[in-house]
Amino acid sequence: METVSGLHQHVSLANHLLLAGDEIIVLVDDDPAIREPLLAFFELQGFPAYGASSVGELLKVLAERNVALILLDIGLPDSDGLSLLPKLVNQYPNTGIVMLTGVADVHVAMECIRTGADDYLSKPVEFSEILFVVKKILEKRRLIFENRKYQEDLEKAHFRIHLLHQLALKMNTAYLNSVELDEILRAILVGITANEGMRFNRAFLAMFDESGKTLEGRMAIGPDGPAEAGHIWSQIQEKDLSFLELVKSSKDESANGDTIVNRIIKCLRIHVSNSQNILIKSALERRSIRVNKINGCMPMPIERRHLNRDASGKRFNGNRERRSSVFVDSWNLSPPHELIELLGEDEFVVVPLFSPSRSFGVIIADNFVTHREITENHVNALELFASQASLALEHSHHYLEMNKKIAELEVLNDELNKNKDLLVESERYAALGHMAAQLVHAIRNPITSIGGVARILSKKTIDPEWIKYLNVMEKETTRLEATMEDLFDFVTQPPFQKEKAQLFPIIEKSVMLVQNIMQKHSITWEYDFPQVEPLVTMDVRQMRQVVLHLVRNAIDAMPEGGTLTIAVRLEMDQVVISVMDSGIGINEVNLERAKDPFFTTKTYGTGMGLAMVDRVVKGHDGSFTLVRRSNGGTEARITLPHL
């Protein structure tokens, strides 16, 4: 058996389904002995209820909450409920109202019903009877909303039946897959002005720029006056142009002439912050707006708003997108004097172009030549076409976005390939480091011993022949020791200890270390520094080692003497350090391989120094390149970010 608690839950759930979302019932009675028990009863039945003791409290609740039903006592301390009833009916037509009174009077009851109340109850009344009336009214209200929704669906189906099928077919087949957005936009305007389309005399298209901040005139089609219109229409009839031919013809005419409509559209530029402008209003609120001349007075704009409300009491429209159907004479915008003056026409219609995800802009259409009245049916037809046009624009945007995504994916794929190469290089360096560490450990001590013994023996003999051989041994062991040192430095590079430091002292101290060698080889040196010394975030010790390696390589490249130039340049947020020699240079084929570990030439030392330089510079988010100088020699170029 189902428990009493379970039964109560089912009843509460069933009652709660009569309300939508955050809707509530409001009980307005100044007697707490009646109000409080009835509120508790409603809550028990699953109806969210709120109490008010005066009209002032009721109006406050109506302003703040979504009220589905009001139980209104006729006799209230601050107002007569009967006189308040018509105001509530007019202002809240979707809210049910039940009148409560302590005096049973059939005339009062009839007056309440005639004024708009849904029912009338005389106190005292059983709670069960009140519940019955409340449920009946809420069920009736729900049926009204459902019927309204069905009616909207029927209207939407009716609009689809009257859609210009041929035009929609051409748009879908010819342009939805087109990459030329201008062709799509021109087809929109031709469709509006063509005989097989909307038959408007002129059509103007304004669209938001890429930032979405400015509505700009994009394109226009239409004659300059009656004479030109007659000529164009006669040509169309004689040539029997099809829709696609009209599109091509209008494109050619637009490109070859400076027409009035083109001059008008070029002047159209409105910032989105100008919310009182009817074009911005139409685009952002997705509402069609018609401006017409009434009784010869000032042109009066007519905004088209839908008056239906949904179950929550809020305004809604049949398709949840384009709001239309009923003309309302209220207007909260200033008359569009500037637009009327620009167009030279005091009757036109503005229809928005949009998709569920974005607003594209607006179409402005008028009958500048024929002065034919723009009726609601014309606007309905234009809205249908604008819907198809918006679909075409949305497809075109999706196509452009797809191409953009493809380009981004290609870039990402290239980056992945680069990272793959870097990973291979990293594994290669790891294996190299492991091997090099073992080599250094196994060979360094024997090499040092051989060199030491050769030096000792060369001091203990005076035989020239022996001294010659011992000098060769000493020289070669020195070279091997230098190689082992470079290899050890490359393998055991410590973590970076970066700090903000001045660059010039590091360069100057590195040059001082090899000053004697340069003098011995008749090498002169010069600095080319900017007046403002840059600050660079770097590991000072390792950066000094980098500069020293490059200077030594430059010296090795000039065995017969030359000029060493160290230049520093500031480029945007980067500092470029160039170490240039006037030596024999490096072969073009070897430029890319010069930074590889163990690659060496007679000019560029042991093969580990440049690999270490490249790794240190990359660790500072910089780049290292070797460039063959046009006038001879080589330039080692380091680029680092600076503060």
ROVEX-356711 format. One line per field, with one value per residue (C-alpha): residue number from 1; residue in three letters; x, y, z. Coordinates in Angstrom, 2 decimals. Last residue first. Layout:
residues N
pos: [NUM,...];
code: [ALA,...];
east: [X,...];
north: [Y,...];
up: [Z,...];
end
This chain:
residues 643
pos: [643,642,641,640,639,638,637,636,635,634,633,632,631,630,629,628,627,626,625,624,623,622,621,620,619,618,617,616,615,614,613,612,611,610,609,608,607,606,605,604,603,602,601,600,599,598,597,596,595,594,593,592,591,590,589,588,587,586,585,584,583,582,581,580,579,578,577,576,575,574,573,572,571,570,569,568,567,566,565,564,563,562,561,560,559,558,557,556,555,554,553,552,551,550,549,548,547,546,545,544,543,542,541,540,539,538,537,536,535,534,533,532,531,530,529,528,527,526,525,524,523,522,521,520,519,518,517,516,515,514,513,512,511,510,509,508,507,506,505,504,503,502,501,500,499,498,497,496,495,494,493,492,491,490,489,488,487,486,485,484,483,482,481,480,479,478,477,476,475,474,473,472,471,470,469,468,467,466,465,464,463,462,461,460,459,458,457,456,455,454,453,452,451,450,449,448,447,446,445,444,443,442,441,440,439,438,437,436,435,434,433,432,431,430,429,428,427,426,425,424,423,422,421,420,419,418,417,416,415,414,413,412,411,410,409,408,407,406,405,404,403,402,401,400,399,398,397,396,395,394,393,392,391,390,389,388,387,386,385,384,383,382,381,380,379,378,377,376,375,374,373,372,371,370,369,368,367,366,365,364,363,362,361,360,359,358,357,356,355,354,353,352,351,350,349,348,347,346,345,344,343,342,341,340,339,338,337,336,335,334,333,332,331,330,329,328,327,326,325,324,323,322,321,320,319,318,317,316,315,314,313,312,311,310,309,308,307,306,305,304,303,302,301,300,299,298,297,296,295,294,293,292,291,290,289,288,287,286,285,284,283,282,281,280,279,278,277,276,275,274,273,272,271,270,269,268,267,266,265,264,263,262,261,260,259,258,257,256,255,254,253,252,251,250,249,248,247,246,245,244,243,242,241,240,239,238,237,236,235,234,233,232,231,230,229,228,227,226,225,224,223,222,221,220,219,218,217,216,215,214,213,212,211,210,209,208,207,206,205,204,203,202,201,200,199,198,197,196,195,194,193,192,191,190,189,188,187,186,185,184,183,182,181,180,179,178,177,176,175,174,173,172,171,170,169,168,167,166,165,164,163,162,161,160,159,158,157,156,155,154,153,152,151,150,149,148,147,146,145,144,143,142,141,140,139,138,137,136,135,134,133,132,131,130,129,128,127,126,125,124,123,122,121,120,119,118,117,116,115,114,113,112,111,110,109,108,107,106,105,104,103,102,101,100,99,98,97,96,95,94,93,92,91,90,89,88,87,86,85,84,83,82,81,80,79,78,77,76,75,74,73,72,71,70,69,68,67,66,65,64,63,62,61,60,59,58,57,56,55,54,53,52,51,50,49,48,47,46,45,44,43,42,41,40,39,38,37,36,35,34,33,32,31,30,29,28,27,26,25,24,23,22,21,20,19,18,17,16,15,14,13,12,11,10,9,8,7,6,5,4,3,2,1];
code: [LEU,HIS,PRO,LEU,THR,ILE,ARG,ALA,GLU,THR,GLY,GLY,ASN,SER,ARG,ARG,VAL,LEU,THR,PHE,SER,GLY,ASP,HIS,GLY,LYS,VAL,VAL,ARG,ASP,VAL,MET,ALA,LEU,GLY,MET,GLY,THR,GLY,TYR,THR,LYS,THR,THR,PHE,PHE,PRO,ASP,LYS,ALA,ARG,GLU,LEU,ASN,VAL,GLU,ASN,ILE,GLY,ILE,GLY,SER,ASP,MET,VAL,SER,ILE,VAL,VAL,GLN,ASP,MET,GLU,LEU,ARG,VAL,ALA,ILE,THR,LEU,THR,GLY,GLY,GLU,PRO,MET,ALA,ASP,ILE,ALA,ASN,ARG,VAL,LEU,HIS,LEU,VAL,VAL,GLN,ARG,MET,GLN,ARG,VAL,ASP,MET,THR,VAL,LEU,PRO,GLU,VAL,GLN,PRO,PHE,ASP,TYR,GLU,TRP,THR,ILE,SER,HIS,LYS,GLN,MET,ILE,ASN,GLN,VAL,LEU,MET,VAL,SER,LYS,GLU,ILE,ILE,PRO,PHE,LEU,GLN,ALA,LYS,GLU,LYS,GLN,PHE,PRO,PRO,GLN,THR,VAL,PHE,ASP,PHE,LEU,ASP,GLU,MET,THR,ALA,GLU,LEU,ARG,THR,THR,GLU,LYS,GLU,MET,VAL,ASN,LEU,TYR,LYS,ILE,TRP,GLU,PRO,ASP,ILE,THR,LYS,LYS,SER,LEU,ILE,ARG,ALA,VAL,GLY,GLY,ILE,SER,THR,ILE,PRO,ASN,ARG,ILE,ALA,HIS,VAL,LEU,GLN,ALA,ALA,MET,HIS,GLY,LEU,ALA,ALA,TYR,ARG,GLU,SER,GLU,VAL,LEU,LEU,ASP,LYS,ASN,LYS,ASN,LEU,GLU,ASP,ASN,LEU,VAL,GLU,LEU,GLU,ALA,ILE,LYS,LYS,ASN,MET,GLU,LEU,TYR,HIS,HIS,SER,HIS,GLU,LEU,ALA,LEU,SER,ALA,GLN,SER,ALA,PHE,LEU,GLU,LEU,ALA,ASN,VAL,HIS,ASN,GLU,THR,ILE,GLU,ARG,HIS,THR,VAL,PHE,ASN,ASP,ALA,ILE,ILE,VAL,GLY,PHE,SER,ARG,SER,PRO,SER,PHE,LEU,PRO,VAL,VAL,VAL,PHE,GLU,ASP,GLU,GLY,LEU,LEU,GLU,ILE,LEU,GLU,HIS,PRO,PRO,SER,LEU,ASN,TRP,SER,ASP,VAL,PHE,VAL,SER,SER,ARG,ARG,GLU,ARG,ASN,GLY,ASN,PHE,ARG,LYS,GLY,SER,ALA,ASP,ARG,ASN,LEU,HIS,ARG,ARG,GLU,ILE,PRO,MET,PRO,MET,CYS,GLY,ASN,ILE,LYS,ASN,VAL,ARG,ILE,SER,ARG,ARG,GLU,LEU,ALA,SER,LYS,ILE,LEU,ILE,ASN,GLN,SER,ASN,SER,VAL,HIS,ILE,ARG,LEU,CYS,LYS,ILE,ILE,ARG,ASN,VAL,ILE,THR,ASP,GLY,ASN,ALA,SER,GLU,ASP,LYS,SER,SER,LYS,VAL,LEU,GLU,LEU,PHE,SER,LEU,ASP,LYS,GLU,GLN,ILE,GLN,SER,TRP,ILE,HIS,GLY,ALA,GLU,ALA,PRO,GLY,ASP,PRO,GLY,ILE,ALA,MET,ARG,GLY,GLU,LEU,THR,LYS,GLY,SER,GLU,ASP,PHE,MET,ALA,LEU,PHE,ALA,ARG,ASN,PHE,ARG,MET,GLY,GLU,ASN,ALA,THR,ILE,GLY,VAL,LEU,ILE,ALA,ARG,LEU,ILE,GLU,ASP,LEU,GLU,VAL,SER,ASN,LEU,TYR,ALA,THR,ASN,MET,LYS,LEU,ALA,LEU,GLN,HIS,LEU,LEU,HIS,ILE,ARG,PHE,HIS,ALA,LYS,GLU,LEU,ASP,GLU,GLN,TYR,LYS,ARG,ASN,GLU,PHE,ILE,LEU,ARG,ARG,LYS,GLU,LEU,ILE,LYS,LYS,VAL,VAL,PHE,LEU,ILE,GLU,SER,PHE,GLU,VAL,PRO,LYS,SER,LEU,TYR,ASP,ASP,ALA,GLY,THR,ARG,ILE,CYS,GLU,MET,ALA,VAL,HIS,VAL,ASP,ALA,VAL,GLY,THR,LEU,MET,VAL,ILE,GLY,THR,ASN,PRO,TYR,GLN,ASN,VAL,LEU,LYS,PRO,LEU,LEU,SER,LEU,GLY,ASP,SER,ASP,PRO,LEU,GLY,ILE,ASP,LEU,LEU,ILE,LEU,ALA,VAL,ASN,ARG,GLU,ALA,LEU,VAL,LYS,LEU,LEU,GLU,GLY,VAL,SER,SER,ALA,GLY,TYR,ALA,PRO,PHE,GLY,GLN,LEU,GLU,PHE,PHE,ALA,LEU,LEU,PRO,GLU,ARG,ILE,ALA,PRO,ASP,ASP,ASP,VAL,LEU,VAL,ILE,ILE,GLU,ASP,GLY,ALA,LEU,LEU,LEU,HIS,ASN,ALA,LEU,SER,VAL,HIS,GLN,HIS,LEU,GLY,SER,VAL,THR,GLU,MET];
east: [63.23,65.14,64.42,67.53,68.79,72.30,74.08,77.42,78.59,81.18,83.96,84.00,82.35,78.95,79.03,78.07,75.47,75.41,72.25,71.32,67.82,66.43,64.14,67.09,67.36,67.50,70.65,72.23,71.50,72.84,76.02,76.59,76.22,78.58,81.25,80.99,82.56,86.17,87.15,85.27,87.95,89.56,86.13,83.93,80.69,80.94,77.58,75.57,75.79,77.94,75.55,73.34,76.30,78.28,76.91,77.41,81.14,82.44,84.27,87.88,88.27,86.86,85.09,81.68,80.09,76.53,74.29,70.63,68.40,64.67,61.52,61.46,64.92,67.87,71.27,74.59,77.75,80.99,83.55,86.74,89.14,91.87,95.00,96.56,94.94,91.54,88.88,90.42,89.88,86.19,85.83,87.41,85.00,82.02,83.13,83.74,80.29,78.66,80.81,79.77,76.14,76.74,78.10,75.52,72.45,70.06,67.35,68.65,68.97,69.85,72.52,71.20,73.81,73.91,77.07,79.37,82.56,85.93,88.70,92.06,93.72,97.47,97.69,99.64,97.43,94.34,95.86,96.71,93.17,91.56,90.27,89.64,87.08,84.95,85.15,83.91,80.96,79.79,80.25,78.03,75.00,73.74,72.02,68.59,68.91,68.77,70.40,70.11,70.49,74.02,75.45,77.11,77.10,78.15,80.72,82.24,82.44,84.08,86.58,87.21,87.93,90.26,92.06,92.38,93.87,96.33,97.15,97.90,100.22,102.11,102.58,103.80,106.13,107.50,108.26,110.18,111.98,113.12,114.62,116.18,117.96,118.22,116.26,114.86,112.42,110.76,110.43,108.39,106.07,105.49,104.78,102.14,100.48,100.35,98.95,96.26,95.24,95.09,92.95,90.46,89.81,87.48,85.49,85.18,84.11,81.51,80.01,80.09,78.10,75.37,75.33,75.12,72.20,70.44,71.36,69.81,66.73,66.45,66.98,64.21,61.97,62.89,62.00,58.63,58.16,58.74,56.22,53.75,54.28,53.63,50.45,49.39,49.96,47.91,45.24,45.10,44.72,41.94,40.28,40.38,38.96,36.17,35.55,35.19,32.76,30.82,30.60,29.25,26.72,25.59,25.31,23.17,20.95,20.63,19.54,16.90,15.63,15.82,13.58,10.98,11.32,10.80,7.60,6.32,7.28,5.35,2.37,2.51,2.17,4.73,2.73,3.94,5.95,6.78,10.30,11.65,9.81,11.91,14.14,16.70,18.37,20.08,23.24,24.84,23.61,25.11,24.55,20.90,21.34,20.77,19.73,17.44,14.63,14.29,11.32,10.88,8.69,10.07,12.49,15.54,17.65,20.07,17.33,15.18,18.22,19.03,15.42,14.96,12.08,13.34,12.84,10.36,7.41,3.94,1.60,1.85,1.69,1.19,2.88,6.61,9.48,12.03,13.61,11.58,9.49,6.10,7.21,7.39,6.64,6.90,3.98,5.70,3.25,4.12,3.02,1.69,1.97,4.46,6.15,6.47,7.77,6.03,8.01,6.03,7.00,5.99,2.45,0.82,-1.83,0.78,4.07,5.83,8.79,8.66,10.80,11.57,12.97,16.13,16.84,20.44,19.83,16.55,17.82,21.08,19.16,16.60,19.26,18.48,21.19,24.03,26.62,26.76,28.51,26.82,28.31,26.15,27.82,29.05,25.47,24.19,26.94,26.24,22.50,23.15,25.20,28.93,29.00,31.01,31.30,27.66,26.50,28.61,27.36,23.75,24.11,25.61,22.79,20.18,21.64,21.25,17.60,16.85,16.92,14.14,16.33,13.45,11.80,15.03,15.89,12.46,12.91,16.30,15.10,12.00,14.08,16.52,13.71,11.96,15.08,18.56,17.77,18.36,20.90,23.06,26.10,28.09,27.02,28.66,27.34,30.22,31.20,30.97,34.77,34.63,32.36,28.61,26.58,24.48,22.61,20.47,17.56,15.76,12.54,11.03,9.61,10.05,11.48,10.51,10.31,13.73,14.29,14.52,16.10,18.65,19.55,20.08,21.92,24.33,25.04,25.70,28.00,29.84,30.42,32.34,33.09,29.84,28.31,25.10,25.15,23.72,21.74,20.37,19.78,18.25,15.90,14.90,14.06,11.98,10.14,9.10,7.76,4.00,3.97,6.69,4.65,1.66,3.85,4.93,1.35,0.39,3.22,2.08,-1.45,-0.13,1.71,-1.42,-3.36,-0.76,-0.96,-4.75,-4.68,-2.34,-4.67,-7.67,-5.70,-4.71,-8.30,-9.64,-6.86,-7.59,-11.34,-10.95,-8.42,-10.81,-13.57,-11.24,-10.31,-13.95,-15.35,-16.19,-16.08,-17.68,-15.81,-15.67,-14.02,-11.79,-11.99,-12.19,-14.48,-17.56,-16.68,-16.19,-19.44,-21.32,-19.99,-20.86,-24.39,-24.67,-23.75,-22.37,-20.51,-17.11,-15.46,-12.79,-12.08,-10.11,-7.61,-5.54,-2.42,-1.94,-3.53,-1.23,-1.48,-5.01,-6.46,-4.62,-5.96,-9.48,-9.35,-8.11,-11.58,-13.05,-10.22,-10.95,-7.77,-5.55,-7.28,-8.52,-12.12,-12.36,-9.95,-7.80,-6.66,-4.06,-2.80,0.32,2.63,6.27,7.91,9.46,6.98,3.94,5.18,5.54,2.08,0.63,2.40,0.93,-2.51,-2.45,-2.02,0.09,0.82,2.93,2.19,4.19,1.53,2.37,-0.86,0.84,2.09,-1.46,-2.75,-0.05,-1.04,-4.70,-3.86,-1.90,-4.35,-7.60,-6.49,-4.01,-6.94,-5.64,-6.13,-4.14,-3.16,-0.48,0.12,3.61,5.42,9.14,9.08,5.56,2.61,0.03,2.85,2.99,-0.48,0.55,3.74,1.85,-0.71,2.02,3.92,0.74,0.18,3.72,3.20,-0.08,1.73,1.08,0.00];
north: [44.40,42.35,39.24,37.66,37.33,35.97,36.36,34.78,36.64,35.02,36.33,37.88,41.01,39.31,37.90,34.23,34.05,31.80,31.75,31.64,32.25,33.39,32.08,32.09,28.28,28.66,30.77,28.16,25.31,27.14,28.14,24.55,23.26,26.03,24.91,21.15,20.90,21.08,24.27,26.19,27.09,23.72,22.28,20.58,18.64,16.88,18.25,20.03,23.82,23.93,21.67,24.50,26.62,23.67,23.81,27.58,27.11,29.02,32.29,33.05,35.67,39.15,38.32,39.30,38.71,40.08,40.56,41.37,42.72,42.15,44.03,46.26,45.82,47.01,46.42,45.25,44.90,43.00,43.46,41.40,42.65,40.72,38.66,35.76,33.08,34.84,32.09,30.92,34.44,34.33,30.94,32.37,35.32,32.98,30.77,33.78,35.18,31.88,31.55,35.05,33.97,30.95,33.04,35.82,33.56,35.94,38.59,41.37,45.09,47.14,49.89,53.03,54.67,51.68,49.56,48.96,47.62,47.15,44.55,44.32,41.00,40.88,37.20,37.91,40.91,38.71,36.09,38.74,40.12,36.70,37.20,40.91,40.02,38.11,41.04,43.47,41.28,40.70,44.40,45.40,43.24,44.70,42.25,41.10,37.63,34.04,31.10,28.52,24.87,23.42,22.20,18.88,17.33,20.40,21.52,18.02,17.87,21.26,20.17,16.86,18.76,21.12,18.13,16.51,19.70,19.88,16.20,17.06,19.94,17.97,14.95,17.19,18.96,15.56,14.63,17.86,17.66,14.16,15.34,18.39,16.29,18.52,16.29,16.76,19.61,17.80,14.72,16.63,18.14,14.77,13.16,15.79,15.37,11.59,11.89,14.37,12.05,9.08,11.05,12.46,9.21,7.09,9.81,11.97,8.99,7.87,11.34,11.56,8.34,9.48,12.94,11.59,9.37,12.36,14.59,12.10,11.83,15.63,15.69,13.16,15.23,18.39,16.69,15.66,19.18,20.45,17.95,19.01,22.65,21.84,20.03,23.02,25.32,22.99,22.84,26.64,26.77,24.18,26.18,29.31,27.40,26.12,29.65,30.86,28.05,28.64,32.32,31.40,29.06,31.82,34.26,31.83,31.23,34.98,35.31,32.65,34.45,37.78,36.29,35.38,38.76,40.48,38.51,39.52,43.13,43.10,41.52,44.27,46.85,49.08,51.52,51.91,55.08,53.84,55.25,55.26,52.10,51.23,48.52,48.61,45.31,44.99,43.61,40.25,39.50,36.33,32.84,32.09,33.69,37.29,39.73,42.45,44.09,47.86,49.16,52.36,55.43,58.97,58.76,60.87,58.05,60.33,62.73,59.89,58.40,61.73,62.36,58.92,59.92,59.54,56.14,54.90,54.41,53.20,52.71,48.92,46.82,43.08,40.18,40.33,39.18,37.06,34.39,32.43,31.03,32.18,35.12,35.66,38.34,37.20,36.02,32.79,30.74,32.66,36.08,37.28,40.91,40.57,43.79,45.66,49.15,51.86,54.96,58.16,60.48,63.95,64.66,64.10,61.87,59.20,58.86,55.55,53.97,50.22,48.35,44.61,43.40,41.43,43.45,44.09,44.65,46.57,48.86,49.49,50.43,52.44,54.58,54.94,52.44,54.56,52.39,50.14,52.86,53.90,54.22,54.82,57.34,54.61,53.31,56.62,57.02,53.50,54.20,57.40,55.57,55.81,53.40,50.49,48.15,48.49,47.92,44.76,43.34,44.17,42.25,39.20,39.06,39.64,36.76,34.52,35.52,35.04,37.85,38.05,40.26,42.51,42.43,43.16,45.93,47.51,47.35,49.04,51.86,52.49,52.60,55.01,57.41,56.98,57.82,56.76,53.07,50.40,48.09,48.71,47.22,47.33,50.29,49.94,49.02,49.48,47.58,43.98,43.79,42.25,45.03,44.90,44.87,47.37,46.28,48.65,47.71,49.87,49.58,46.70,43.92,41.21,38.49,37.29,40.91,41.60,44.15,41.91,39.00,41.36,42.55,39.04,37.92,40.80,39.55,36.02,37.23,39.39,36.31,34.54,31.11,29.72,26.64,28.37,30.26,28.46,25.57,27.21,30.66,29.24,27.02,29.93,32.01,29.24,28.53,32.05,31.21,31.07,27.52,28.42,31.33,29.03,26.59,29.47,30.52,26.96,26.77,30.07,28.72,25.61,27.82,29.84,26.64,25.54,28.91,28.78,25.19,26.23,29.04,26.70,24.30,27.18,28.37,24.90,24.23,27.47,26.86,23.34,24.52,27.25,24.64,22.38,25.26,25.71,29.20,31.89,34.04,34.45,33.35,34.92,33.59,34.47,38.20,40.36,43.30,41.28,38.58,41.14,42.93,39.62,38.87,42.34,41.92,38.45,39.75,37.39,39.60,38.54,38.93,37.14,37.81,35.20,36.56,34.65,36.36,36.39,39.81,41.50,45.25,45.29,42.73,44.30,47.76,46.37,44.70,47.66,49.24,45.96,45.48,48.81,50.31,50.93,48.85,46.09,45.02,43.12,40.37,39.22,35.62,36.29,33.64,33.11,35.67,35.89,37.88,41.33,43.80,41.69,41.26,45.05,45.59,43.11,44.77,48.14,46.58,45.39,42.34,40.21,36.48,34.30,30.82,27.97,25.36,21.80,21.05,21.58,24.94,25.88,24.86,26.87,29.93,29.31,29.08,32.38,34.48,33.81,34.54,37.07,39.28,41.92,39.62,39.28,35.68,35.44,32.23,31.64,31.11,30.23,27.78,27.05,26.31,23.57,21.04,21.97,20.53,17.14,17.17,18.06,15.31,12.73,13.83,13.61,10.05,9.14,10.63,8.77,5.53,3.51,0.00];
up: [-20.38,-22.93,-24.98,-26.53,-30.11,-30.66,-34.01,-34.94,-38.04,-40.31,-42.50,-45.93,-47.38,-47.78,-44.27,-43.80,-41.05,-38.00,-35.87,-32.19,-30.85,-27.52,-24.81,-22.33,-22.44,-26.22,-25.75,-23.47,-25.88,-28.92,-27.12,-25.94,-29.49,-30.61,-28.14,-28.71,-32.18,-31.07,-32.82,-35.48,-37.98,-38.55,-38.93,-36.38,-35.92,-32.58,-31.36,-34.07,-34.13,-37.29,-39.18,-40.47,-41.61,-43.05,-46.59,-46.69,-45.96,-42.99,-43.17,-44.12,-41.46,-41.00,-37.76,-36.42,-32.99,-33.18,-30.12,-30.84,-28.06,-28.28,-27.28,-30.36,-31.93,-29.85,-31.44,-29.98,-32.06,-31.38,-34.12,-34.42,-37.07,-38.84,-38.26,-40.15,-37.98,-38.30,-37.93,-34.67,-33.25,-34.24,-32.55,-29.41,-29.44,-29.85,-26.99,-24.72,-25.47,-24.47,-21.32,-20.27,-20.81,-18.59,-15.73,-16.03,-16.14,-17.84,-17.60,-19.81,-19.12,-22.18,-22.27,-23.89,-26.11,-28.46,-28.66,-31.61,-30.02,-31.70,-31.87,-33.55,-34.34,-34.85,-33.81,-30.58,-29.84,-30.16,-27.82,-25.24,-25.26,-24.78,-21.20,-21.84,-24.53,-22.00,-19.56,-22.24,-23.27,-19.69,-18.85,-21.85,-20.97,-17.73,-15.43,-14.33,-12.87,-14.05,-12.31,-15.07,-14.17,-14.51,-17.83,-17.08,-20.56,-22.53,-19.99,-19.88,-23.66,-23.78,-21.14,-22.90,-26.11,-24.29,-22.71,-26.14,-27.57,-24.69,-25.26,-28.90,-27.99,-25.33,-27.62,-30.45,-28.03,-26.92,-30.53,-31.17,-27.81,-28.70,-31.99,-30.41,-27.72,-24.67,-22.38,-18.87,-19.56,-22.46,-20.23,-17.63,-20.25,-21.92,-18.50,-17.77,-21.14,-20.74,-17.20,-18.26,-21.09,-18.72,-16.18,-18.73,-20.61,-18.46,-16.66,-19.74,-21.83,-19.28,-19.13,-22.91,-23.33,-20.96,-22.48,-26.01,-25.06,-23.51,-26.47,-28.88,-26.74,-26.81,-30.58,-31.05,-28.78,-30.67,-33.95,-32.50,-31.21,-34.73,-36.08,-33.42,-34.39,-38.02,-37.01,-34.93,-37.88,-40.05,-37.35,-37.25,-41.04,-40.85,-38.09,-40.24,-43.19,-40.94,-39.66,-43.24,-44.04,-40.83,-41.73,-45.17,-43.62,-41.24,-44.12,-46.11,-43.09,-42.60,-46.23,-45.73,-42.65,-44.49,-47.17,-44.60,-42.95,-46.31,-46.83,-43.40,-44.09,-47.33,-45.56,-42.93,-45.65,-47.35,-49.43,-53.02,-53.48,-57.01,-57.15,-53.58,-52.63,-49.60,-48.11,-45.31,-44.46,-41.10,-39.48,-38.80,-35.29,-33.81,-32.39,-33.15,-36.57,-37.54,-40.23,-38.96,-40.97,-41.40,-43.40,-45.36,-45.67,-45.48,-48.43,-49.29,-47.91,-46.06,-44.93,-43.63,-41.87,-40.21,-39.14,-37.54,-35.23,-31.62,-30.05,-27.44,-29.73,-28.73,-31.71,-31.67,-34.82,-34.24,-36.03,-35.29,-33.14,-34.98,-32.76,-30.22,-33.08,-31.81,-29.78,-26.04,-23.50,-19.89,-17.77,-16.81,-18.85,-21.97,-23.03,-26.35,-27.41,-30.28,-31.20,-34.49,-34.00,-36.01,-36.85,-37.36,-40.20,-39.02,-40.17,-43.57,-42.04,-41.08,-42.97,-42.48,-40.68,-40.22,-37.69,-37.66,-34.36,-33.63,-30.48,-31.52,-35.23,-34.96,-32.21,-34.02,-37.17,-35.19,-33.54,-29.85,-28.87,-30.24,-28.47,-31.55,-33.52,-36.76,-40.26,-43.33,-45.65,-48.01,-48.30,-49.58,-52.17,-53.43,-53.60,-55.57,-58.19,-58.82,-61.74,-63.18,-60.19,-59.18,-62.76,-63.07,-59.76,-60.65,-63.92,-62.18,-59.62,-62.31,-64.30,-61.26,-60.93,-64.60,-67.13,-69.70,-71.90,-72.92,-69.50,-67.65,-70.09,-69.59,-65.82,-65.99,-68.27,-66.19,-62.99,-64.61,-65.46,-62.08,-60.04,-58.96,-59.40,-56.74,-55.14,-52.08,-50.35,-47.11,-45.03,-41.64,-38.21,-35.78,-32.64,-33.81,-34.00,-37.47,-38.75,-38.30,-41.48,-43.43,-46.56,-48.59,-50.84,-53.35,-55.37,-53.36,-55.52,-52.88,-55.10,-58.55,-59.70,-58.23,-55.46,-52.41,-54.29,-55.78,-52.28,-50.94,-54.08,-53.53,-50.02,-51.25,-54.00,-51.48,-49.33,-52.08,-50.67,-51.98,-50.35,-49.34,-52.61,-55.57,-54.12,-50.99,-52.47,-55.62,-53.64,-51.39,-54.45,-56.01,-52.79,-52.04,-48.60,-48.39,-47.01,-44.50,-43.21,-42.67,-40.73,-38.49,-38.00,-37.10,-34.57,-33.06,-32.73,-31.02,-28.55,-27.88,-27.33,-24.79,-23.05,-22.92,-21.67,-18.83,-17.83,-17.77,-15.56,-13.28,-13.02,-12.21,-9.69,-7.87,-7.84,-6.41,-3.83,-2.68,-2.33,-0.34,1.91,2.80,2.44,4.95,2.95,-0.45,-3.56,-7.06,-10.19,-13.16,-12.54,-15.68,-15.01,-16.01,-13.45,-10.69,-11.58,-11.52,-8.02,-6.79,-8.09,-6.53,-3.08,-0.46,2.02,3.38,0.01,-2.04,-5.74,-7.75,-10.29,-12.86,-14.22,-17.99,-18.49,-15.93,-16.62,-17.98,-15.54,-12.59,-13.43,-13.87,-10.39,-8.33,-8.21,-6.92,-4.43,-2.78,-1.50,1.55,4.24,1.91,1.29,-1.98,-0.90,-3.79,-4.38,-7.10,-9.53,-11.67,-10.06,-11.20,-8.43,-7.92,-9.43,-8.61,-5.03,-4.65,-6.11,-3.61,-0.65,-1.63,-2.12,1.47,3.71,1.37,1.56,-0.71,-2.00,-3.57,-4.38,-3.33,-1.43,1.93,0.73,-0.20,3.23,5.01,3.01,3.88,7.59,7.43,5.43,7.26,10.82,9.38,8.26,5.81,2.83,-0.41,-1.18,-3.89,-5.85,-7.21,-10.52,-10.46,-13.36,-14.55,-12.32,-12.91,-12.50,-8.79,-8.30,-9.67,-7.58,-4.40,-5.03,-5.65,-2.51,-0.43,-1.62,-0.59,2.87,3.27,2.45,-0.68,0.00];
end
